[in-house]
Amino acid sequence: MSIQILRDLRVLVIHPRDADGIDLVEHLRRIGCQVEASWPIPDTAGGADVIALAIDHESLTPIHRLCHGFDGSTPTTIGVVGYEDPSIPQIVLDAGVHGVIERPIRSSGLLTRLTVVRSLWQERREAVRQLRKTGRKLAGLRNIQRAKSILMSAQGLTEQEAHQTIRRKAMSRRVPNEDMALAIINANDLLNSVPKLA
């Protein structure tokens, strides 16, 4: 990840307006990030790429509301934590943050930490995207198998003939094989749900 990409990041610092909050905003601005500060904890991230969020016991409800209310892509979330309290790691895990910064805020290491956390977040997002793509592909293959079984049973076709039928119909309608298979399954389910006449 290049420094230029970091400089283009929109960072929302959600931290009390104390010395640590002010230092964090200033350090991020020196890196070149576009920084906004907010306190108390808002309900939304307002389109931020990265959130630096103060984690403490007093803010559990708004932390939960913010971190579990993201729609679409979750921004890179960095928890800002203070002294080591045994319950803080659990709050951090529950919030689903991608990394932490310790208080008191120091400029040394902040650039590296931001780079690493953002890079790991991007890798995780890509892995999730690939997993969903694989899941859709597997679902499509299952539908093709089911559609072939339906055609084999209903029309007395071999598996190869059923597969060729699905391919021909998909090509003639200019749709993927998986969509054609789903149409066959839906038509079969619809016919089987119609009551038989006495």
C-alpha positions as CSV (number, residue, x, y, z in Angstrom):
1,M,0.0,0.0,0.0
2,S,1.5,3.3,-1.0
3,I,1.7,6.4,1.2
4,Q,-0.3,8.3,-1.4
5,I,-3.2,5.9,-0.9
6,L,-3.0,6.6,2.9
7,R,-3.0,10.3,2.2
8,D,-6.3,10.0,0.3
9,L,-8.0,8.2,3.2
10,R,-11.0,9.8,4.9
11,V,-10.4,9.1,8.6
12,L,-13.1,9.7,11.3
13,V,-11.6,10.0,14.8
14,I,-14.2,9.2,17.3
15,H,-12.6,10.2,20.6
16,P,-13.2,12.6,23.4
17,R,-11.7,16.0,22.7
18,D,-8.9,15.5,25.2
19,A,-5.1,15.5,24.7
20,D,-5.1,12.0,23.2
21,G,-7.9,12.8,20.8
22,I,-6.2,16.1,19.7
23,D,-2.9,14.4,19.3
24,L,-4.4,11.6,17.2
25,V,-6.1,14.0,14.8
26,E,-2.9,16.1,14.4
27,H,-0.7,13.0,13.8
28,L,-3.1,11.7,11.1
29,R,-3.3,15.1,9.4
30,R,0.5,15.2,9.4
31,I,0.5,11.8,7.6
32,G,-1.8,13.5,5.0
33,C,-5.1,11.8,5.8
34,Q,-8.4,13.8,5.5
35,V,-9.4,13.8,9.1
36,E,-12.7,14.6,10.9
37,A,-13.2,14.4,14.6
38,S,-16.5,13.5,16.3
39,W,-17.6,13.1,19.9
40,P,-19.9,11.7,21.3
41,I,-20.0,8.5,19.3
42,P,-22.2,9.0,16.2
43,D,-24.7,6.4,14.8
44,T,-22.9,6.2,11.4
45,A,-19.4,6.6,10.0
46,G,-20.5,9.1,7.4
47,G,-18.6,7.5,4.5
48,A,-15.2,7.3,6.3
49,D,-12.6,4.8,5.0
50,V,-11.1,4.4,8.5
51,I,-12.5,4.9,11.9
52,A,-10.3,5.5,15.0
53,L,-12.7,4.7,17.8
54,A,-12.1,5.2,21.5
55,I,-12.9,2.0,23.4
56,D,-14.1,2.2,27.0
57,H,-16.8,0.8,29.3
58,E,-18.9,3.9,29.4
59,S,-19.5,3.8,25.7
60,L,-20.5,0.2,25.2
61,T,-24.0,0.8,23.8
62,P,-23.0,3.5,21.2
63,I,-19.9,1.5,20.2
64,H,-22.1,-1.6,19.6
65,R,-24.7,0.5,17.7
66,L,-22.0,2.0,15.4
67,C,-19.9,-1.1,14.8
68,H,-22.9,-3.4,14.1
69,G,-24.9,-0.8,12.1
70,F,-22.6,-0.6,9.1
71,D,-24.4,-1.2,5.8
72,G,-22.4,-2.3,2.9
73,S,-18.7,-2.2,3.3
74,T,-17.4,-2.0,6.9
75,P,-14.7,0.7,7.2
76,T,-11.3,-0.2,8.6
77,T,-11.9,0.2,12.3
78,I,-9.0,0.9,14.8
79,G,-9.7,0.8,18.5
80,V,-8.1,3.4,20.7
81,V,-7.5,1.7,24.0
82,G,-6.1,2.9,27.4
83,Y,-4.8,0.9,30.3
84,E,-5.0,-2.9,30.2
85,D,-8.3,-3.9,31.8
86,P,-9.2,-7.6,31.4
87,S,-12.5,-6.7,29.9
88,I,-11.2,-4.3,27.2
89,P,-10.0,-7.1,24.9
90,Q,-13.5,-8.5,24.9
91,I,-15.0,-5.2,24.0
92,V,-12.5,-4.8,21.2
93,L,-13.4,-8.3,19.8
94,D,-17.1,-7.6,20.1
95,A,-16.7,-4.3,18.2
96,G,-15.0,-6.2,15.4
97,V,-12.1,-3.8,15.2
98,H,-9.2,-4.6,12.8
99,G,-6.4,-3.2,15.0
100,V,-5.6,-1.1,18.1
101,I,-3.7,2.0,19.0
102,E,-2.7,2.5,22.7
103,R,-3.1,5.6,24.7
104,P,-1.2,7.8,25.3
105,I,-1.0,8.6,21.6
106,R,2.4,8.7,20.1
107,S,3.4,9.6,16.6
108,S,6.0,6.9,16.3
109,G,4.7,3.8,14.7
110,L,1.3,5.3,13.8
111,L,2.0,5.4,10.0
112,T,3.2,1.8,10.1
113,R,0.3,0.6,12.2
114,L,-2.2,2.4,9.9
115,T,-0.6,0.9,6.8
116,V,-0.6,-2.7,8.2
117,V,-4.2,-2.5,9.5
118,R,-5.5,-1.1,6.3
119,S,-3.6,-3.7,4.2
120,L,-5.0,-6.5,6.4
121,W,-8.5,-5.1,6.1
122,Q,-8.2,-5.1,2.3
123,E,-6.9,-8.7,2.3
124,R,-9.8,-9.8,4.5
125,R,-12.3,-8.0,2.3
126,E,-10.9,-9.7,-0.8
127,A,-11.0,-13.1,1.0
128,V,-14.7,-12.6,1.9
129,R,-15.4,-11.6,-1.7
130,Q,-13.7,-14.7,-3.0
131,L,-15.6,-16.9,-0.5
132,R,-18.9,-15.5,-1.6
133,K,-18.0,-16.0,-5.2
134,T,-17.1,-19.6,-4.5
135,G,-20.3,-20.1,-2.6
136,R,-22.4,-18.8,-5.5
137,K,-20.4,-21.1,-7.9
138,L,-21.1,-24.1,-5.7
139,A,-24.8,-23.2,-5.4
140,G,-24.9,-23.0,-9.2
141,L,-23.2,-26.4,-9.6
142,R,-25.7,-27.9,-7.2
143,N,-28.6,-26.4,-9.1
144,I,-27.2,-27.8,-12.4
145,Q,-27.0,-31.3,-10.8
146,R,-30.6,-31.0,-9.5
147,A,-31.9,-29.8,-12.9
148,K,-30.1,-32.7,-14.6
149,S,-31.8,-35.1,-12.2
150,I,-35.2,-33.5,-12.9
151,L,-34.7,-33.8,-16.7
152,M,-33.4,-37.4,-16.4
153,S,-36.4,-38.4,-14.4
154,A,-39.0,-36.5,-16.4
155,Q,-37.7,-37.2,-19.9
156,G,-35.7,-40.4,-19.5
157,L,-32.5,-38.6,-20.6
158,T,-29.0,-39.7,-19.7
159,E,-26.9,-37.4,-17.6
160,Q,-24.9,-36.2,-20.7
161,E,-28.2,-35.6,-22.6
162,A,-29.6,-33.6,-19.6
163,H,-26.5,-31.5,-19.4
164,Q,-26.6,-30.8,-23.2
165,T,-30.3,-29.8,-22.9
166,I,-29.5,-27.3,-20.1
167,R,-26.6,-25.9,-22.2
168,R,-28.7,-25.6,-25.4
169,K,-31.6,-23.9,-23.6
170,A,-29.2,-21.5,-21.8
171,M,-27.5,-20.6,-25.0
172,S,-30.8,-20.0,-26.9
173,R,-32.0,-17.7,-24.1
174,R,-28.5,-16.2,-23.6
175,V,-28.4,-16.9,-19.9
176,P,-25.8,-18.7,-17.8
177,N,-26.3,-22.5,-17.3
178,E,-26.8,-21.9,-13.6
179,D,-29.8,-19.6,-14.4
180,M,-31.3,-22.1,-16.8
181,A,-30.9,-24.8,-14.2
182,L,-32.7,-22.7,-11.6
183,A,-35.5,-22.0,-14.0
184,I,-36.0,-25.8,-14.6
185,I,-36.0,-26.4,-10.8
186,N,-38.5,-23.6,-10.2
187,A,-40.8,-24.9,-13.0
188,N,-40.6,-28.4,-11.6
189,D,-41.4,-27.2,-8.1
190,L,-44.3,-25.2,-9.4
191,L,-45.7,-28.2,-11.3
192,N,-45.3,-30.4,-8.3
193,S,-47.1,-27.9,-6.0
194,V,-50.2,-27.9,-8.2
195,P,-52.9,-30.2,-6.8
196,K,-53.7,-33.2,-9.0
197,L,-57.2,-33.4,-10.3
198,A,-59.3,-36.3,-9.1
